[in-house]
Amino acid sequence: MHRKFIEVCSINVEKCLSNGSNPSLGFKVNKNDHTFYVDEGEAAIVREKYGRYASGETKAEIVKDLQRRKVKTSISNEFSYTSLAHLLKNKRYIGIYLYKGDETPGGMPRILDDDLFYRVQEIMNKNKSVQARTRGKNEYLLTARLFCGHCKEMMAGYGGTGKIRKKYHYYMCKKARKEECDKKIVGKEYMEDRVINECLKMLTDNKIKFIANRFAEECNKNPDNISVREIKKSN
């Protein structure tokens, strides 16, 4: 049975057919022959996201709008910062069939042109470099802000490398690290994603306007402030 399954998978991969995994937002699978086809309604959403990011909107702004509009992912979940990031890197949208790291150009129906796709990759790589330089040692966003729900001790960020050289980043209760608390570790990406999404829900248009006005007032009061100068320089 296992060998039969492997044979079927191999044949499907050779023909660029579905093996039953999630096809990604914008695609559907024909039940008769397992070929992929474009769902134009979902494809329009994919093109919109790429276009908005390429035009200068941030991932946080796009996610906030998608949540407001109740737009869901391909598995019917609410969009998050991470799921949007994955979507913006998905090579299936330029016609590349993907299977276990192997790529077959032309194996999928195309949703995006190469120009828009690679423009988005360039912007993301540029933003990633900027974030890496500005973050420095503050790689863990919730440092000194996250506390254990079991013992109320502070949770700190840690990293490690697994057996296959894959890097892991997580938050761990300081007492649990000393085996004085039974709180399990929490994935860095998962935890930060949850916090960002909750913050986005509270960030209403009125609150954004209030923050912008207060920030403008502070800029006018302290034009020589280092942070103000850096922001002006980036614009």
N, C-alpha and C positions, 0 to 999 in steps of 0.2 A: 504493500500500500504506500509506504514511504517512498520507495523507488519510483512508483508510478506517478506520484505527486511531483517528484523532482523532474521527471521526464516531461510532464505537462508544463511545468514552470519554464523549463528550458526552451520548449517549443514556443511558448507564448512570448518569451523574451526575444527569441530570434525573429518573430513576426511583429514585435512591438505591440503586443496585446496586453490586456489587463490581467494581472495575477490575483485580483481580488482586493488589493490594497486601496487606500483612499486616493482617488484620482486627482485631487486638488480642486479648489474652487475654480469654476469656469469650465470644467470638463465633466462629462458623463460617460458611462460605458454602455454600449449596445449589448443587451442581454443575449442576443442570438449568436453574435460572432466575437464578442469581447473586445471590439474595436472602440477607440476613444472618439468622441465627437464633442464639439463646442456647444455649451449651453450659453446662448447669446445674452440672456438676462444676467447670468453670473459673470460672463466675460466682460460685460459693460462695467461691472463693479471693479473688476481687476484692472481694467484700463484706467478707470477713474482714479484708483489709488496710486498707480504708477505716475499718472499725469500730475496729480496733486503733489506727490513727493518731489517729482522732478522740477516742479514750479516753485519749490521753496518751503512748502508746509512741512512741519515736523511730524514724526511718527506719533507723538503724544496728541497733537492737534487732530490728526486723522483718526486715531483710535477713539478719541472723545466724540467725534462726529459719528463714527460708525456705531458706537454704543447708543448714542442719542437716537439714531435712526433704526436701532435694533437690527442692524445687518449682522448676519451670523457667518461663521466659518464654514468650511466644507463638511464639518462634522457637527454642525448646529450649535457650536459654542459661541459665547460672546467674544468678540475680538479683543485681544490684549496686545500689549507692546510686542511681546515675543511672537505671537501668531502673525502679526503684520510684518515683522522683520523677516520671518520665514517666507511669507508670500512674496515679498519684494526681492527675494533671492532665488525664486523658483525658476529654473531653466526650462521647465516644461512649457512655459509661456512663449518661448521662442522656438518651439517645435522639437525640443530635445527629450527623447525617451530616457528615463532614468531607472536603473535597477541595480541596487547594491553597489553604488559608486560608479558603475559603468554608464557611459553616455552614448546614445545613438542619435546623431543629428538627423532631423527630418522624420523621426519616429512618432511624433505627436502632431496633431493639428495645431497650427500657430494661432496665438491670441495677440501677441505683441510683435512690433518690429524690433530689430536688433538695436536701432539707434536709441529708442526710449529705454529699453531694458538696460543697456550698458551705461547709459547716462545715469540711471538710478544707481547702478553698482558703483560708479565713480563717486557720486555724491555720498553714498553710504560709507565708502572707504575713507573719503576725506573727513567726514564727520567722526568716524571711528578713531582716526588719527588724532583729531582735535580733542576728543573726549579722553583718549589715553594720555595725552600731554597734560591736560588740565586736572585730571583725576589724581595722577601721581600715586601716592600711597593710599589715597582714599578710594580704593577700588570697591570696597563694600559700602554701598550707599546708606545702609541702616546702622552703621557703626555708632555706638552710644545712643541709639534710638530704639533698639529692639530688646525686649525683655522676655524672659522665660515665663510661660503661662503656668508652670508648675511651682516654681520656687521664687519667682520674681527677680532672679539674678539676671544680670546683663548677658545678652548673647553676642558673641564675637564672630567675626568672619575668619574662616580657615580655608586652606586649599590643599590639595594632594593629587597624586598621580596614581592611577590604577594599574593593573597588571598589563594592559595593552597600551600603556603610555598615555591614556586619556586623562586629561586634567579635570579635577572636580573642585567646585567651590561651594561652600555651604556655611550656614550659621549654626553655632553650637553653644548651648548654655555653658557658662564657665564652671558651674558646679558639676554639670554632667561630665565635663572634661576630666574632672577629678573623681568621677564616679560617686558623687554625692547627690545626684539628681537623675531621675530616669527619663528626662526629656530627650527625645530623639533629635538627630540633626535635621535641618531643613535646608533644601536646595537654595542656593543664593538666587538664581534666576527666578524660581517659583515665588520665593518670599518677596523679592523686590517688585516683581510683576504684580502681585496681589496688592501691595501697598500703593504702587503707582496708579493702578486701576481704581482703588478706593478714593485716592486723591482727585483723580480726574472726575469722578462722579460728583464730588463736592465743588468742583471748579465751574460754577455757573457763569453765565455771561455777565451778570451784575458784579460778581466777585472779581472776575478778570478785569472789568472796568475799574473797580475800586483799587485793585493792586497796581494797575497801570498808572492811575492818577497819583497814588502815593509814591510810586517809584519816580515819576516825573518830578514831583515836588522835591524829593531827596536829591535828584540829579541837579536841580536848579540851586538847591541850598549848598551842595558840595560838588561843584563842577570839577574840582581837582582830585576828587577821590580816585584811588587807583582802579577800583572796579568800574567806575563810571567811564574812566579814560579807556579801559580795555573794551567796553561795550561799544563806545563811539568808534574805536579803531576798527572793530569787527564789522561795523556797518559801512 
